[in-house]
Amino acid sequence: MTGASDAHHEGVVGDSYPAGPGWVVAARGEVDQDTLAPLEEALVSAADQHGLVVLDAGSITFGDSSFLNLLLRVHHLTALRIAAPGEQLRRLFALTGADTVLSLYPSVEDALGS
């Protein structure tokens, strides 16, 4: 998938950048099985190269079970920290018990600083 994949990055993946001890990947909008691929690519690629990956989830409005599965997979690849999850994501994590596995932080700064 060359060329066309760039257009998909306008979807759920925002900026990705080095910060402090790790790498930040920002995501936005609805993350489900139809929109997940670019985010999966960004997170797995970051996990391959960095010991700490922070997902800036502040602009994610919805995440489903495929999103949750991706986070749990990446969590096993690297130190994954989830920054600024909104109410829907916090509810998803709490209902599934993922909040006991994943590292959640109120902000990107907090996630990088800990």
Buried (B, 14 or more C-beta within 10 A) or exposed (E): EEEEEEEBBEBBBBEBEEBEEBBBBBBBBBBBEEBBBBBBBBBBBBBEEBEBBBBBBBEBEBBBEBBBBBBBBBBEEBBBBBBBBBEEBBEBBEEBEBBEEBBBBEEBBBBBEE
